[in-house]
Amino acid sequence: MSEVLNNMIERRTVYKFQSKEIPAHIIEEALEAARHAPCHKHTHPWKFYVLGPNTRKKVLPAVERLARKKANKPDVDESILERARTKILSPPALIAVTSLRNSEDAFREEEDYAASVCALHNAVLALWNHDIGCQWSTGGLTRDGEFYAALDIDSTEERIIGLLKAGYPESIPSVKKKAIDEMRFYLE
């Protein structure tokens, strides 16, 4: 099996990371891999916003507000807020990934979204190649106006398609995948 195929098959979503910092050149390599994703009509609709510590702190009010809303009670337990903060502050790398919007061509926007996901996955595979795991998160924060404002992203121009949390794994989860016969069909 080739290294590339093995990398694709062995990759897992990682939820808990060591505190070890990811070298900047590895992040750049992952973004270079993302840049070369397939893209119909060469629109290159993706952007990657690497969130540093000041930006992460800047988004905490939105994170806390959404945690309170999710808890559905005004006096939410501090442990719930701390858990929400930790999801933003603790990953060694946190990257907001966007895709262009196209209000005049819904099909183009859909194709651009697909290309952006390919770019995101190229980055994930490049990071995995360095034993760095990722979690692609599409929670409510990615649709929150205050979060867009904190990142200075115009929601009419770009759509946040996810937050990519990355770091060296504390552990690698095992996952049961569907059997190939459940997802592959040859039609005559």
C-alpha positions as CSV (number, residue, x, y, z in Angstrom):
1,M,0.0,0.0,0.0
2,S,1.4,3.4,-0.9
3,E,2.1,6.0,1.8
4,V,-0.6,8.3,0.4
5,L,-3.3,5.6,0.6
6,N,-2.1,4.4,4.0
7,N,-2.3,8.0,5.2
8,M,-5.9,8.3,4.0
9,I,-7.0,5.0,5.5
10,E,-5.3,5.4,8.9
11,R,-6.4,9.1,9.5
12,R,-8.8,9.5,12.4
13,T,-10.7,12.4,13.9
14,V,-8.9,13.4,17.1
15,Y,-10.7,15.1,20.0
16,K,-8.0,15.5,22.7
17,F,-4.6,17.0,22.0
18,Q,-1.3,17.2,23.8
19,S,-0.3,20.8,24.6
20,K,2.8,20.5,22.3
21,E,2.9,23.3,19.8
22,I,2.8,22.6,16.0
23,P,5.8,24.0,14.2
24,A,4.8,26.9,11.9
25,H,6.4,25.2,8.9
26,I,4.1,22.2,9.3
27,I,1.0,24.5,9.3
28,E,2.3,26.2,6.2
29,E,2.9,22.8,4.5
30,A,-0.7,21.8,5.3
31,L,-2.0,25.1,3.8
32,E,0.2,24.5,0.8
33,A,-1.5,21.1,0.4
34,A,-4.9,22.8,0.7
35,R,-4.0,25.3,-1.9
36,H,-3.6,22.5,-4.5
37,A,-7.0,21.0,-3.9
38,P,-9.1,20.2,-7.0
39,C,-11.3,23.1,-7.9
40,H,-13.9,23.3,-10.8
41,K,-13.5,26.5,-12.8
42,H,-10.4,27.4,-10.8
43,T,-12.4,29.6,-8.4
44,H,-10.2,28.7,-5.4
45,P,-13.0,29.6,-3.1
46,W,-11.4,28.7,0.3
47,K,-9.6,30.8,2.9
48,F,-7.9,29.6,6.0
49,Y,-7.8,31.9,9.1
50,V,-5.3,30.7,11.7
51,L,-6.6,32.0,15.0
52,G,-3.8,33.2,17.4
53,P,-4.3,33.6,21.1
54,N,-5.6,37.2,20.9
55,T,-8.2,36.3,18.4
56,R,-9.3,33.2,20.4
57,K,-9.8,35.5,23.4
58,K,-11.7,37.9,21.3
59,V,-14.3,35.2,20.3
60,L,-14.9,34.0,23.9
61,P,-18.0,36.2,24.4
62,A,-19.7,34.5,21.5
63,V,-18.6,31.1,22.7
64,E,-20.0,31.7,26.2
65,R,-23.3,33.2,24.8
66,L,-23.8,30.1,22.7
67,A,-23.0,27.7,25.6
68,R,-25.6,29.5,27.7
69,K,-28.1,29.3,24.9
70,K,-27.4,25.5,24.4
71,A,-27.8,24.9,28.1
72,N,-31.1,26.7,27.9
73,K,-31.0,28.3,31.3
74,P,-29.8,31.8,32.3
75,D,-27.6,30.6,35.3
76,V,-25.4,28.1,33.6
77,D,-22.9,26.2,35.6
78,E,-19.4,27.6,35.3
79,S,-18.1,24.1,34.3
80,I,-20.2,24.3,31.1
81,L,-18.7,27.7,30.2
82,E,-15.2,26.5,31.0
83,R,-15.7,23.4,28.8
84,A,-16.8,25.7,25.9
85,R,-13.8,28.1,26.4
86,T,-11.4,25.1,26.5
87,K,-12.7,24.0,23.1
88,I,-11.4,27.3,21.6
89,L,-8.4,27.9,23.8
90,S,-6.8,24.5,24.2
91,P,-6.2,23.1,20.7
92,P,-2.6,23.9,19.6
93,A,-3.9,25.1,16.3
94,L,-7.4,26.5,15.5
95,I,-8.2,27.4,11.9
96,A,-11.4,28.8,10.6
97,V,-12.1,27.6,7.0
98,T,-14.3,29.6,4.7
99,S,-15.8,29.1,1.3
100,L,-17.0,31.8,-1.1
101,R,-20.7,32.6,-1.2
102,N,-22.4,33.2,-4.6
103,S,-25.9,34.6,-4.2
104,E,-26.3,34.6,-8.0
105,D,-25.4,31.0,-8.7
106,A,-26.4,28.4,-6.1
107,F,-24.8,25.6,-8.1
108,R,-21.5,27.4,-8.3
109,E,-21.7,28.0,-4.5
110,E,-22.3,24.2,-4.0
111,E,-19.3,23.3,-6.2
112,D,-17.2,25.9,-4.4
113,Y,-18.2,24.4,-1.1
114,A,-17.2,20.9,-2.3
115,A,-13.8,22.3,-3.5
116,S,-13.3,24.0,-0.1
117,V,-14.0,20.7,1.7
118,C,-11.3,19.1,-0.6
119,A,-8.9,21.8,0.4
120,L,-9.7,21.3,4.1
121,H,-9.2,17.6,3.7
122,N,-5.9,18.1,1.9
123,A,-4.7,20.1,5.0
124,V,-6.0,17.4,7.4
125,L,-4.1,14.7,5.5
126,A,-0.9,16.8,5.3
127,L,-1.1,17.3,9.1
128,W,-1.8,13.6,9.7
129,N,1.4,12.9,7.7
130,H,3.3,14.6,10.6
131,D,1.3,12.6,13.2
132,I,-0.9,15.6,13.9
133,G,-4.6,14.9,14.3
134,C,-7.6,17.1,13.6
135,Q,-11.2,17.6,14.3
136,W,-13.4,19.5,11.8
137,S,-16.1,21.2,13.9
138,T,-19.2,22.7,12.3
139,G,-21.0,23.8,15.5
140,G,-23.2,26.8,16.0
141,L,-20.2,29.1,16.4
142,T,-19.5,28.7,12.6
143,R,-22.9,30.3,11.9
144,D,-22.8,33.0,14.6
145,G,-22.7,36.7,13.5
146,E,-20.6,37.8,16.5
147,F,-18.0,35.2,15.6
148,Y,-17.9,36.4,12.0
149,A,-17.5,39.9,13.3
150,A,-14.7,39.0,15.6
151,L,-12.8,37.4,12.7
152,D,-13.7,40.3,10.4
153,I,-15.3,38.0,7.9
154,D,-18.2,39.3,5.8
155,S,-20.9,36.6,6.0
156,T,-22.4,37.8,2.7
157,E,-19.1,37.1,0.9
158,E,-17.8,34.0,2.8
159,R,-19.3,31.1,4.7
160,I,-17.4,29.6,7.6
161,I,-17.6,25.9,6.8
162,G,-15.8,24.8,9.9
163,L,-13.2,25.2,12.6
164,L,-10.2,22.9,12.2
165,K,-8.8,22.0,15.6
166,A,-5.3,20.4,15.3
167,G,-2.6,19.0,17.5
168,Y,-0.6,16.0,18.5
169,P,-3.1,13.4,19.7
170,E,-3.3,12.3,23.3
171,S,-4.8,9.1,21.8
172,I,-6.0,8.0,18.4
173,P,-9.6,6.6,18.5
174,S,-10.5,3.4,16.7
175,V,-13.4,3.6,14.4
176,K,-15.5,0.9,12.7
177,K,-16.0,1.8,9.1
178,K,-18.7,0.5,6.8
179,A,-17.8,-2.6,4.8
180,I,-16.9,-1.9,1.2
181,D,-19.9,-3.9,0.0
182,E,-22.2,-1.5,1.9
183,M,-21.0,1.5,-0.1
184,R,-19.7,0.3,-3.5
185,F,-22.1,-0.8,-6.3
186,Y,-21.2,-1.7,-9.8
187,L,-24.0,-0.9,-12.3
188,E,-24.3,-2.5,-15.7
